[in-house]
Amino acid sequence: DSIDWDNFEKLAAIGYKPKDIAAYYQIPVAEFLDEFTLQDSLTRGHYMHGRLIYSATEGTYLLDQGMAGNNPAQAVRLDRLREKIDWQNALDDLVYD
């Protein structure tokens, strides 16, 4: 197994696309994407997990800061994050449901 899954998830969290991650690990893009497009694939699972962990960590931090009244600007960032998540969820519903 040549993939460091922790690092893979970090690359996903940063926002790299699957084809870029394939290039990073020197895996043929077509081969990688064939695996990635399978709904229950290991690569897809780790990719989605990395993105979720980053988004959830950011979101919970923003929520905590906003509720504590520490920084009103955090509320704006939280609203933007919610919009982004809602948009992605709607897109995923169209594609996968």
Backbone torsions as a table, in degrees:
resi	resn	phi	psi	omega
1	ASP	NA	108.7	-173.7
2	SER	-92.6	2.6	-177.8
3	ILE	-102.5	127.0	171.9
4	ASP	-84.2	102.8	-171.4
5	TRP	-64.9	-33.3	176.9
6	ASP	-64.0	-45.3	178.1
7	ASN	-66.4	-40.3	177.4
8	PHE	-55.0	-46.8	-179.5
9	GLU	-65.8	-34.6	176.4
10	LYS	-65.5	-41.2	177.7
11	LEU	-61.9	-40.2	177.0
12	ALA	-65.2	-41.4	-179.3
13	ALA	-63.3	-37.1	178.6
14	ILE	-65.7	-28.6	178.0
15	GLY	117.0	9.8	177.6
16	TYR	-67.3	143.3	178.5
17	LYS	-79.4	157.2	179.9
18	PRO	-53.0	-40.0	-178.8
19	LYS	-65.7	-32.3	177.8
20	ASP	-71.6	-37.1	177.6
21	ILE	-66.8	-38.5	176.2
22	ALA	-59.0	-44.5	179.2
23	ALA	-64.0	-39.9	178.8
24	TYR	-58.0	-42.6	-179.6
25	TYR	-89.5	5.8	179.3
26	GLN	55.9	45.1	175.8
27	ILE	-107.0	134.2	177.6
28	PRO	-53.0	128.1	-173.4
29	VAL	-56.8	-46.3	-178.2
30	ALA	-60.7	-42.5	179.1
31	GLU	-63.6	-44.7	-179.5
32	PHE	-63.0	-46.2	-177.9
33	LEU	-67.7	-32.5	175.0
34	ASP	-58.9	-44.3	177.8
35	GLU	-69.2	-44.0	-175.4
36	PHE	-62.9	-35.0	-176.4
37	THR	-74.2	-12.4	175.1
38	LEU	-71.2	127.6	-173.2
39	GLN	-54.5	-39.7	-176.2
40	ASP	-104.3	23.6	-176.7
41	SER	-73.2	153.5	178.6
42	LEU	-62.7	-43.1	-179.2
43	THR	-64.4	-42.4	178.6
44	ARG	-63.6	-42.4	179.9
45	GLY	-60.9	-45.1	179.3
46	HIS	-68.9	-36.2	178.3
47	TYR	-63.2	-48.7	-179.2
48	MET	-65.9	-37.5	178.3
49	HIS	-63.1	-44.7	178.5
50	GLY	-60.4	-43.1	179.2
51	ARG	-67.3	-40.0	-179.7
52	LEU	-65.9	-45.2	-178.6
53	ILE	-58.9	-45.6	179.2
54	TYR	-62.6	-49.6	-177.6
55	SER	-62.8	-42.7	-179.5
56	ALA	-67.3	-40.0	179.0
57	THR	-63.1	-46.1	178.4
58	GLU	-63.5	-45.5	-177.9
59	GLY	-63.0	-43.4	-179.8
60	THR	-68.1	-36.4	176.2
61	TYR	-62.3	-48.2	-179.4
62	LEU	-61.4	-41.4	179.3
63	LEU	-63.4	-46.2	178.5
64	ASP	-59.2	-45.1	-179.6
65	GLN	-65.3	-41.9	179.8
66	GLY	-65.6	-42.0	-179.0
67	MET	-69.5	-30.5	178.7
68	ALA	-79.6	-10.2	-179.1
69	GLY	72.7	18.3	-176.6
70	ASN	-71.5	-31.7	-175.0
71	ASN	-156.2	102.5	-178.8
72	PRO	-58.6	-26.9	179.4
73	ALA	-64.9	-24.6	178.8
74	GLN	-63.4	-31.3	179.2
75	ALA	-62.5	-38.4	178.1
76	VAL	-65.5	-44.8	179.0
77	ARG	-62.9	-39.2	178.8
78	LEU	-64.2	-42.1	177.2
79	ASP	-60.8	-41.1	178.3
80	ARG	-65.1	-40.9	178.3
81	LEU	-63.9	-43.0	177.7
82	ARG	-60.3	-43.5	178.4
83	GLU	-60.5	-43.9	179.4
84	LYS	-61.9	-44.6	179.6
85	ILE	-65.5	-44.0	178.6
86	ASP	-60.8	-42.0	179.1
87	TRP	-62.3	-46.4	-179.6
88	GLN	-64.7	-40.1	178.2
89	ASN	-62.7	-42.0	178.7
90	ALA	-63.7	-42.0	178.5
91	LEU	-64.0	-45.1	178.6
92	ASP	-61.9	-37.0	177.5
93	ASP	-61.4	-39.4	179.2
94	LEU	-68.0	-39.8	-174.7
95	VAL	-79.5	-43.9	-169.1
96	TYR	-104.0	-13.8	-179.5
97	ASP	-102.7	NA	NA
